[in-house]
């Protein structure tokens, strides 16, 4: 048994934010049906490829089914309405108003299925002056102030290594909204509309910056926030072999333990003294430069000081913790063969996530899904000939 067993999701999304949203739902039991253009969802065409299949597609679309459907045709629109009758959730990430122009918007589909939960994911939301503005992750994190905070000093910028807006501001917010709507439907018997804006999601991730500014204080600049380099106790330091260590000794107990181990007890009472931070950083950097990364990790083993290496992806993916927590596992795909995938992040004691099937081939489940609408092989052949599927 899984948490989302018997929940059917129509996934009309394209590319990363939508794919990760439906991946999370699929991993925890939902029947996710990718409704793809006959040419395939865009991620299928992004390399590298394994046996002709996109590695990106294999990782992001496990546990899902695939049908093809041309929503720009009248018959395609009719078929989506029929599919929506039997669905619990529909997720889409087209520009605002696009689904309405197709006659497939929330109001239309809720008429045929009052219990349908309709989730729209866009960059800036369905309302507001920016609703039609184009954008990508870099635009959403720049406009919301996150990119400006992601630098240690004035005049430099550090790009986050992951898609904060796509995944955190978009996918995770969409999953949360869908789960909340499912709970509400169980109580009230009706579905609802969910408007997810990636920029909104990113803005909500700024509570520790907002309370300083919104309470009448000064907004921190690059490198001025305690989590972006202002403090010596929460910073990165270069080692003798030009690698880096990350020190996160924020609490006094960790800072005290660090200073005692590092031989700089005089800095204990100066942990948050703004005037002393340049001097402390300089001193720590000079010390860290005397040994290699491996030597410091060995020396600090067993210490309660929040000191970790700045790992490469290769190192991170081979960290024993990753395997102990089953965050990488090997699967068998009928065409691609053995592939490694990232694991399930939420460990459930009674309704765990499971790997049930590999990423689908394009239109692999056309016959299965369309037969549930009463269409036979001859009907499907006609739909292919008419470029509907």
URGI-V730577 format. One record per backbone hydrogen bond with DSSP energy under -0.5 kcal/mol. CO is the residue of the C=O (numbers start at 1). NH is the residue of the N-H. E is the energy in kcal/mol with one decimal. If there is no record, write none. Layout:
BEGIN
[[CO	NH	E] [CO	NH	E]]
END
This chain:
BEGIN
[[2	5	-1.6] [4	7	-1.9] [6	8	-0.6] [7	31	-2.9] [8	88	-2.3] [8	89	-2.0] [9	11	-0.7] [9	33	-3.2] [10	12	-0.8] [10	91	-2.6] [11	35	-2.6] [14	18	-0.6] [15	19	-2.3] [16	20	-2.7] [17	21	-1.5] [18	22	-2.4] [19	23	-1.8] [20	24	-2.1] [21	25	-1.6] [22	26	-2.7] [23	27	-2.9] [24	28	-1.1] [25	30	-2.3] [26	29	-1.9] [27	354	-1.8] [28	4	-2.6] [30	32	-1.1] [31	9	-3.0] [31	33	-0.6] [32	34	-0.6] [32	65	-2.8] [33	11	-2.7] [33	35	-0.6] [34	36	-1.0] [34	67	-2.9] [36	69	-3.2] [37	40	-3.0] [41	44	-2.2] [42	45	-1.7] [43	46	-1.3] [45	47	-0.5] [46	56	-0.6] [48	55	-2.9] [49	51	-0.5] [50	53	-1.9] [53	50	-3.3] [54	58	-2.3] [55	59	-1.8] [56	60	-2.4] [57	61	-1.6] [61	64	-1.1] [61	360	-0.7] [63	32	-0.6] [65	34	-3.6] [66	365	-2.8] [67	36	-3.0] [69	71	-1.0] [70	73	-1.5] [73	77	-2.2] [74	78	-2.1] [75	79	-2.2] [76	80	-1.9] [77	81	-1.9] [78	82	-1.8] [79	83	-2.4] [80	84	-2.7] [81	85	-1.2] [82	86	-0.6] [83	86	-1.0] [84	87	-1.2] [88	117	-2.3] [89	10	-2.9] [90	119	-3.3] [91	12	-2.9] [92	121	-2.7] [95	98	-2.0] [97	101	-2.1] [98	102	-1.3] [99	104	-3.2] [100	103	-1.5] [105	109	-2.3] [106	110	-2.6] [107	111	-1.1] [108	112	-0.8] [109	113	-1.5] [113	116	-2.1] [114	191	-2.7] [116	118	-0.6] [117	90	-2.7] [117	119	-0.6] [118	120	-0.5] [118	194	-2.9] [119	92	-2.4] [120	122	-0.5] [120	196	-3.0] [122	198	-2.5] [123	199	-2.6] [128	131	-1.5] [130	133	-2.1] [131	96	-0.5] [136	139	-1.1] [136	140	-2.0] [137	141	-2.5] [138	142	-1.4] [139	143	-2.6] [140	144	-1.4] [141	146	-0.7] [141	147	-2.7] [142	145	-1.0] [145	149	-1.2] [146	150	-1.0] [147	150	-0.6] [149	151	-1.4] [150	158	-1.4] [151	223	-1.2] [153	156	-1.4] [157	159	-0.5] [162	164	-1.4] [163	167	-2.3] [163	168	-0.7] [164	168	-1.3] [164	169	-1.9] [165	170	-1.2] [166	171	-2.3] [167	172	-2.9] [170	174	-2.4] [171	175	-2.7] [172	176	-2.3] [173	177	-2.6] [174	178	-2.6] [175	179	-2.5] [176	180	-2.5] [177	181	-2.3] [178	182	-2.1] [179	183	-2.0] [180	184	-2.5] [181	185	-2.5] [182	186	-1.8] [183	187	-1.0] [184	188	-3.0] [185	189	-2.8] [192	118	-2.0] [194	120	-3.0] [194	196	-0.7] [195	197	-0.6] [196	122	-2.5] [196	198	-0.5] [197	201	-2.3] [198	202	-2.2] [199	203	-2.3] [200	204	-2.1] [202	205	-1.4] [203	206	-1.5] [206	209	-0.7] [206	210	-2.9] [207	211	-1.9] [209	213	-1.7] [210	214	-3.2] [211	215	-0.7] [212	217	-1.6] [213	216	-1.9] [221	224	-2.3] [221	225	-0.5] [225	228	-2.0] [225	230	-2.0] [231	234	-0.8] [233	249	-1.5] [235	247	-3.2] [237	245	-2.5] [239	242	-1.9] [243	239	-2.9] [244	310	-2.6] [245	237	-2.3] [245	247	-0.5] [246	248	-0.5] [246	308	-2.2] [247	235	-1.3] [248	250	-2.1] [251	254	-0.6] [251	255	-2.5] [252	256	-3.0] [253	257	-2.0] [254	258	-2.6] [255	259	-2.9] [256	260	-2.2] [257	261	-2.0] [258	262	-3.0] [259	263	-1.1] [259	264	-2.4] [264	267	-2.2] [265	268	-1.6] [267	270	-1.2] [268	271	-1.1] [270	273	-1.5] [272	274	-0.8] [273	276	-1.3] [273	277	-0.8] [274	277	-0.8] [276	280	-2.4] [277	281	-2.9] [278	282	-2.2] [279	283	-2.1] [280	284	-2.8] [281	285	-2.7] [282	286	-2.1] [283	287	-1.9] [284	288	-2.9] [285	289	-1.6] [287	290	-1.8] [288	240	-0.7] [288	291	-1.1] [291	240	-3.1] [292	296	-2.2] [293	297	-2.4] [294	298	-2.2] [295	299	-2.7] [296	300	-2.2] [297	301	-0.5] [298	301	-0.8] [300	303	-2.4] [303	305	-1.4] [306	248	-2.8] [308	246	-3.3] [309	311	-1.2] [312	316	-2.9] [313	317	-2.8] [314	318	-0.6] [315	318	-0.7] [316	319	-1.1] [319	322	-1.3] [319	323	-1.0] [320	324	-2.8] [321	325	-2.4] [322	327	-3.4] [322	328	-0.6] [323	326	-1.1] [326	344	-0.5] [327	343	-2.7] [329	341	-2.8] [331	333	-0.5] [331	339	-2.3] [333	337	-2.0] [337	333	-2.9] [339	331	-3.3] [341	329	-2.3] [343	345	-0.5] [345	347	-0.7] [346	348	-0.7] [351	3	-0.7] [354	356	-0.7] [357	63	-2.6] [361	364	-2.3] [363	366	-1.8] [365	369	-2.6] [366	370	-2.7] [367	371	-1.8] [368	372	-0.7] [369	372	-0.7] [370	373	-1.2] [370	375	-1.9] [371	374	-1.6] [376	380	-2.1] [377	381	-2.1] [378	382	-2.0] [379	383	-2.3] [380	384	-2.3] [381	385	-2.2] [382	386	-1.9] [383	388	-3.0] [383	389	-1.0] [384	387	-1.6] [388	70	-3.6]]
END
